[in-house]
Amino acid sequence: MTAPFLSLAQIRNRLILTTRAILRDHQPGPDGRCPICRTTGCPVATAARNVLRTAEEVQQRSTATKPTAPDPDEPQHAG
């Protein structure tokens, strides 16, 4: 499928899967260097972590329920 036929949730899930694959490929070795970029502090891995964090924050924000104000016409229960 191509993007016009995917829901926003499907696009987000594909983005997360791709980001995780990038992080697996750019995982630092025992010497602390990225095996692909051959640098410490791999910029590709840093960008992937930022994308993953943002995608997860968006999901948390969209599923969080906002507190509602109490209905003045509804009787209050003492708890």
Buried (B, 14 or more C-beta within 10 A) or exposed (E): EEEEEEEEEEEBBEBBEEBEEBBEBBEBEEEEBBEEBEBEEBEBBEEBBEBBEEBEEEBEEEEEEEEEEEEEEEEEEEE
